[in-house]
């Protein structure tokens, strides 16, 4: 573990007080350094973000907002939050920003709280087709408290069925329409959603948790000009700390701020708010724009490589940071593929595909993403090699190839360590 100033994370102090947790932290660092991390929703934060996250701002209770706190002694944390707000507004071209949500789900809860009453109708993408739990799934608050109607993808294109979405909107007249999700490889037509929302008088919420980093890096179009509110996480492509955020139009600022606090949560995590501000500053650089474009190029190269291995990319490919891969052609379930890749030190996740015959706990596909490996400096030729390694691992029913794949993975990550040792 690299040394840091005494005011920041002090690993030596941790090791002296709690060697068990210190050991676990080192083991996790080694896991990251010794394997390929292809979870689409994961990334590696910078040392600067980690320093803010482990800072003394963790000590401060700061219920409320800058200049309007319920505790004294907030003049320093006010400055950090104001910096983050201004950076978010500038980066995304937004009227207003709120950095306090603890997670993407928390940000989504706040949007429901600002605009909807229990029992009212929300129209969102079906979870099995790429949506998210908080978009009206029955096991979520969103499905328990609201009447959820779901659109999906077209059987022909495996992309969003915009005609179905429009028809359902006119039939059910939802109070709010949500677009975005957790397994959508293609660009979303935000203008089409805006048009339908206007036709039926609905609020348009864009859940940009997965792709907001690509928006920040100018690699894909922005939803901000079209949406009433955009929610997102800060720990995926955006490469910040684990947390949530939202940006919105000026007319909705007061309602959304009140929904975040005091309706949905109490005191903000000021160390996390400061770390979000650091990540936003990093995302405003030309180097980050280069990174974001490379994330997309890598995802496309990985999808093409997996197709060459007989694993079909859903919708024919990707425009973003992730690819959804149908494994039915190679006769392997998503659960088996995930387990076999894990043994080979390739971390990815099983995933349902549209119209999947398997239950979600098994899945017929896998989801792969390139934010983390791109942060490590890998490019398209590396993605082709990774695709070949995944192919070998997925077909390795008896485990005979696992050692060779692990060795090849070790060579790759040895040349591109996640967190280099001092």
N, C-alpha and C positions, 0 to 999 in steps of 0.2 A: 504494500500500500504506500502510495507516495506521501511524503510529509506535507503538512499544510500549516499555515499560521495558527498560533494558539487560540485565536478567536473563532476559528472555524472547526470543522470536524477533526477531532484529535484521536486517531486510531490507537496510539500508544496508551492513552488514558482509558479507552474502552477495553483494550486488552488487559490492562491491570485490574479493572473493576469486574469485567465479565468476559473471561476468556472463552466461554462457550459461544456467546454471540459473536465475539471477534472471529472465532474459528469459522462460524457459519458465513460471515461476510466474506472472508477469504475464499471459502469454498464456492460461493456464488460468483466472485470475481473469476475464479479458475474455470467455472462452468462456462461463463461467457467467453473467456479467452480460448477455451479448448473445443468449442463447437460452433456450428453455423446457426444463427438465430434468424429464422424466417417467419416468425409470427408477425403478421401484418400490422398488429396494433402495438408493437414494441420497437424501442429504439435505444440508443445509448446517449444519455445526457452528457454534456460537457463538464469538465472539472469546475468551470465557473458556476454552472447551474447547481452542481452538487454542493459547492461551497455556500451558496445562498441558502440552499435547502437545509443545511446543517448549521445554520447560524443562530445567533442570540435572538433573532426576531421570532424564533419559536416560543420565546418566553412571554410575548406580549399579547394581552387580551385587548381586542380592538373592535368590539361590537359596534356596528354602525358603518358609516362611510367617512372618508376624509373630511375633516372639519365638522363632522356631526357624529362624534363618538359618544359612547355611554361610559367611557373610562378616561381618566386623565393619563398623561404621559404618552400620548399617541402622535406627537408632532414628528417623530422620526419615521414611524411606520406609515404615517400619512404621506410623507414624501415618496416612499417606495411605491405605495399603491397609485398615487397620482402619476408617477413616472410610467408604471405599467399601463394605466388607462390611456395615457397620451400615445404611448408606443403602439398599443393595439389599434386605436383609432387611425393612426397614421398608416400602419402596415396594411390594414384591411379597408381603408377608405370608409370607415363607419362613423355614424353620428355619435354613438355612445358605446361604452364597453363596461362590463362588470367582470372583474377577475376573481371574485370571491367563491364561486361554486367549488365544492370539494371534488367534484367529479363531473363527467359528462352526464351521467344519470341525474345528478343533482341539478345541473343546469336545465335539463329537460323537465324535471319536476317543477322548477320555477316557472317555466313557460306555461305549463298547464295551469299553474296557480294564478298566473297573471291574466290569462285569457279565457279560461274555461271553468264551468261549474260541474260538479259531479252529475253524471248522467248525460251530459252533452256529447255530441258526436265528433270523433276525430277520424280522418281518413289518412292512412299511412301504408307503407309497404309491408307486405307479409314477411314475417320472420323467416319462414322456409325459403323465401325467394330473395333474401338478402337484407331484410330490415333489421330492427333491433328490438330487444325486450321491452324497452320503454315506449315503443310505438304501438301499444295496444294489445300486447300479448297477455293472455288470460292470467298467467302466473305473476305478472307485474302489476304495480299500482295502477298503471295506465289502462290495463284491461279490466281491473276490478272496479275502478271508480268511474270510467268513461265508456261510452258506447263506441267501440272501435270497428271500423270498416276497413278492409284491406284490399289494395290492388296488388298485382304481381308482375311477372314478366311474361312476355309473349312466348308461346311454345316454339314459334318459328325462329325468332331472333335471340331469345333468352335475354333480351334487354327489356327495360321498363315498358309495360304496355300502356302507353299514354292515352289511347282510346278508352281502355277500360277505366283508367283513372278518371278521365273526364266524365264518362257515363256514370260512374259511382258517385262522383261529386254532385252531379245534377240530380241523381236519384235520392241521395241521403242528405244533401245540404249541410255538410259538416261545419262546425264552428271553426275548426282548424284543419289544415292540410299539412302533412309532414312529408318531406322528401329527404333522402339520404338513408344510410344504413351501415351494416358491418361487413357485407360481402358483395359489393357492387363494383365490378371491374370497369364499367364503362362510364363515360361522362354523362352527367345529368343535364337535361334541358331545363334549366331554371326558368327560362322565359315561358315555356309551356306550362309549368306549374303556376307561375304568376298569373298567366292569363286565365286559367281555370279558377284560381282562388278569387280573382276579381269577378268572374262570371257568377259565382255563388256567394260572394260576400264573406269569404273565409280568410282567417289569418294564415299566412304562409310561414311555416317554420322550416328551416333547413338544418338538419342534423349533420354537420360537417366534421364530426369527430374523426373520421378516418382520413379525410382528404384535405383538411384545412392547411396542413403544412405545404401541400402542393400549391394551394392558392397563395399562401404567403410567399412562396418562391417563384410565383408567376409562371408555374409550369402548366396549370390548367385554369379555365375561367373561374371567376369569383361568383358566389351566390349573393354577395352582400347587396348589390344594386337591386336585386329582385325580391329579397326576403324581408318580412317584417322583423324577424329575429333569426340569427344564426347561432346555434350552440356548437360547442366543440370541446374536445379534450386537448390537453397541452402536451401529452406524452407520446404521441404517435409520430407521424412524419415531422411534426413541429419540433420535436426533440427537446421538449422541456420537462419539467417535473410532472409527476402524476397529479392530475387536477383537471378542473373544468373552467370554462369561460363562456361568455356570450357577448355578441355585439348586436346592436339593433338600431332601428330608426329612432330619431329624437322623440317622436310622439309616444313611443312605448317605453321610454327610459324610466319614468317614475314608477310605472306599474311593475316593470321587471325588477327594478331595484328592491321594491317592497316585497316582491315574491321571493327574492333570494334571501333578504333579511328584512323583517323578522319572520316571514311566513315559513320559510323552508329550512333555514339553519341559523345558528347563533353566531358566535365569534368566528371571524375568518382565520385561516392559518397563514399568518403574516410571513412566515418563512417561505411558504409555498407561493404566496403572492409575489414576493421579491424574486423568487426563482423563475416565476413566469415572466416577470419583467426582463430578467436577463435573457431568457430564451427568445423573447420578442425582439430584443436588440440584436441578438445573433441572427435572427431570421430576416432582418432588414438589410443584410449585407449581400454584396454580389457573390461572395463565396457560397452563401446559402442558396441563392438562385441556381447556381451551377449544380449544387447538391440536389436540389429538388428535381431539376431536369434529368439528372442522372438516375434518380430513383425510378422515374418512369421508363427510361431507356432500359434499365436493368430488369424491371418487371416484364417488359415486353420480350426481352431476350430470354428470360427465364421461362416465360410461357411458351415461347417458340421451342426452346430446348426440351421442355416437358412434352410438347406435342410430338417432337421427333422420337421420344421414348414411348409413344403410344398412349399418352395420357392427354385427354382432350380438354383444352381450355374452354370453359363455359363462355358462351357468346362469341367464341372464336379468338379471344385474346383479351387484351386489357389496354385501357388508356390511362391508368392510374398506377398506384403503388402495389397493387395486389392482383393476383390471379386466382380464380376459382377453378379447380381442376377435377374433372370427372374421371374416376378410376374404373368405371364399369368395363371399359375396353380391355383392361389388364386383369380383370377378375379379382380385384382386391378391394376391401372396404376401406373407408376412411379411417376407422379405428385401428385396423391392422396396419395400415400405412403409417399412421402416426407412431404406433408402438415400434415398428421396425426401424423407422428413421431415428427415433429417440435412442435406440441401442447404438446406432451409427453416429451419434452426436450431431444429428440434424434435427433441430427443433422447429416443428410446424404443427398445425392443428387439423384434425378431422373436421369436416364441414358438410352440412347438407347441401345438395345441389337442387335447383328448381325441379319440381315434380319427382322428388327423390323417393324410391321405393323402400329405402331403409329408414328406421327411426333416427332421430337426431343424435342419440347416444352412439350410433354406429356410423351413419352417414355413408354416402357413396363417393364423397370427394374429399379433397384437402384444400386448404386455403394457404397460399404462400405469399409473402410480402418481402419487399426489398429495402425498407428504410434502414434497418440495422446494418446489413452487409454493405450498403452504400456509404454509410457513415464510416465504416472500416476502410473505405477506399477501393472497394471492388468495382469492376466494370463488366461490360458485356461478355468478354471472353471467360471471365470467372463464372458468370451466370450459366454459360453453356456447360462448364465443368460441373457446376452444382447440379444442373438438371441431370447429367449423367450419373452423378452420385445418388441422387434421389431415385432415379430409375433402378439402379442396382439394389438400393436398400429396400424399396417397395416390393421388388420381386423376390427378395431374400427370405423365403418362407422358413427355411431351416437355420438361418443365422450364419451360414457358412461364409458369407461375404462381408459380414459386419466388421471384422477386424481390418480388412483391406480398406473398406470405406472410411472407417475411423482414422486410419493412417493418412489417407488422402485429405480428409477434412483437417487433420492436424497440420499438414503442410500448408494448406490454404490459410487457416487462421493464424498460423505462426508468422506468415508474411504480412498479415493484416490484423494485429491484435486489437481487441476491443478497448482494453485498458492496459497499455504497456506497463510492464513492471519497471521499477526504477533501476 
